[in-house]
Amino acid sequence: MQPVIMITVAIGVLIATDSARADAVLKNRYVKLAISGTSITSLKAGSGTLDFVKELKPSNWRDTPQTRITVKDNTASIASLEEWREQTYGATGGTDTPVMLTSGHTLGQSFRIPDDVSFKAVSMKLPTWNSDSSGVTISLYQQDVLLVTKKIEKVVNSAWQILELDKPRMGGEYTVVISDPVGTVGWWCSDGDVYPQGGALADGKPVAGDRAIRISGSRLVGHGTLSVSLRQRVISVEASLKPVGDDDFTRLPWRWNTTWTKSGYDCTPKAGIVFSRLFTDNQMYMPVEQLKRRPHMGFGQGCQFTGCQWIEMDGNADADLRLMGDGMGMNWTMTDTVMSMNFDTPMRKDQGEWKSGWRMEVQKRDDTIPAQFPRFGCGDPGLTSELNRFWWERGFTYPAPAQHTIEWADWMGIMRGWFKGPLHDGEANFLTTNPITAEGYVYTYGQTIGWPLVPNRDTRHFDTNARYIIGCWRHYLFTGDANYLRKQQDRLRRAMAYQLDVLKGKEGLIVTPDFKTGWHEDLGDSYWDILPFGHLDAYANIAFYDSLTAMRQIDEALGSTPLADYSTLRQTAHRRYDEVFWDEAKGRYIGCVDIDGARHDYGFTFVNLEAMYCGLGDEAKAKRIYHWMETEPTSSGTADTYSKWIFAPRTTTIHNPMWGENNPNAEISSPVKPWWTYWWPGTPFGDQCQDGGAILYTSFYDLMARVKYLGVENAWTRFSEIMARYRMPDRLCGGSPLYRGETSQQEDAGSVGVDYPFPESGLVPLYFLYGVIGLEATPDSLQVTPKLPAKLSYAEVSNIDWRGMSLRVRVTRSSVEFKGKDAQGKPYSKRISIKPGGCAVLKVDSITHVPVAVKAPRL
């Protein structure tokens, strides 16, 4: 890229070495840098209308009274700096007993900080027993001296409440106390001694155990120097650290602060927003809209950058910045007026010192992103731009695996199985490492056998085996990598045998073990974790049904003797699914038949949509399902299944009531009884995304079912409604409230799930790939059956990776064009004429035209 041309000024520096705090300016015709102490405090480029930096420094480095800057040849050398390593102290584990605070009393915890440590904040984990109107006063003392006090209104249930000091305090004896309760509030505690450096207090007197506290401290670990140089449009920064002890140093964290407005929806410079988006060399992408109205993003929770060689930040004016380093990661923290881009770089040892650094290049403003990001195209430039933005914002904000749970294997196969790169490889590799027992049960959550929300209970899900099989199958369909399957052959066969034998799948439906009963107050059985699906679980059996085709094709690819006649069993499973779960009177599938034979139905749209997508039901049932969803009133009193949230149908149409004797209105608002896991009390209808709320990903199954049963134009009309909602200023992302007032489920429960922590949201724009372009991979071919709506003259997708070929696929009503490179890297191009409704098939060794009369397989 060419450098940005700005008003020419003379190259020079300004030094103030005699000031109490050393300052300097480095500048040339492209860039102007201001440095103060250990920080870059300003970075202007291009015309200089935006300042990209409020503060940029090693996160844990501090100035000292001796800090000085010397400048030579446009390089600033900054000496006499210190690094303080952040550490957390306190009782952060084992505190699983809530103790209530009553009026006129206090609860406290003493703690001791080592002499070489300073701390700046202490946090307490306070339960409210699901009250949203509780309050409390928190106070911190050193001996009998009050240091700081804070009154908290509307305490968030079981969240860490932070009490910050006005300045860091050094080691010593301290006590933190809560008092003056408003409503129901308490403190999570332990009966045992889990924090030897302190103890629990009640009314100022010691009692057994410890209370949940988290002390944010730091200690001096080294003395450092920084070097900042400016050459043309490249800034280079190097850090050197001489340790004071025996600490090892692997990564150096940096904090880059910019101006910011946390509230609202404005992402322009008027709101202090200097970047529009960030993306990386390894297929990661983050729009700034996703960071609005949120306190943080990343920190091991997905939606973060990892392993990057460069991170590019598109500016909101006339320059972009590319940050370059080795294996960088990035996450974000936001206050009302400051956004911190937290990144890190590796450290290397050199003659007793630890060194690290990075470079930054100023680039001309450019809206393009790397070619390795797959993209769509059509005859409408505006739609093309919005569709690709929707796809990148939903499909690429998570690393791989997107979630460390096999529950996402099917979704990620659909989302990431068709293109190559780190995201595809990460998902495929995760499948090979997910544990499986000798009996054949596939672990639910990475190295954890069950779902991690509830301790001391068997929280296994029983759709995991099917999703593992389907995930491996989807990977194979595009790669044709039989060796990948062969290495997992034993695991795959054990996983299927477990479904057939232990879960009784040979009879047509899987049945969960007896401890997973399907009763109210039992545990969940799937992604829908606060709903106690169990025994005969309609949602899990959709995955089982799909896994039968997957396993049949896997066995055929490997030449294995099948464990069952999968084609016949699939027919049996379809018949049994209809017999057990179809409600003829209501015209829909129910969700569960519990161990007592009771049927549970709250109008589960997600069950019905996914069942139709996977080939369950038939055309007559599909018409009845859509009649229910589109025309029948929900518990709101109106037919608002689609109009309430617009971007997706309500997940349920019948209110699942709050439960307990203190809820006299529960049965008034719903004709059914409560049906929740034991730790979820329920909410008013529409206040929870699993009860009348909505989760974006379900629209993918809706759109695909509409193409199949209601027609191309019907699906396109619905997709256009979703895109209209996406175009609103919040871009269907960020914290609460969203643009139409929705409460987004993120760290806390909410009405809707649209971005974090829902990587499966990236399925929705792929309706364009699978439902409009009509792409499908089979064990021996790539099939394309165009389903263009009247609005589009053509549709295309680039970067299809199929059997080693890299292809752009363009479809019209009369042709399908494959263009790109073959498996040997040679140019490849083929255009196939088709009749309306026809299907073009690309085989490994030949290309054939499938007549109109030949029905294309289900996508």
Order of alpha helices (4+ residues) and beta strands (2+ residues): beta-beta-beta-beta-beta-beta-beta-beta-beta-beta-beta-beta-beta-beta-beta-beta-beta-beta-beta-beta-beta-beta-beta-beta-beta-beta-beta-beta-beta-alpha-alpha-alpha-alpha-alpha-alpha-beta-alpha-alpha-beta-beta-beta-beta-alpha-alpha-alpha-beta-alpha-alpha-beta-beta-beta-beta-beta-beta-beta-beta-beta
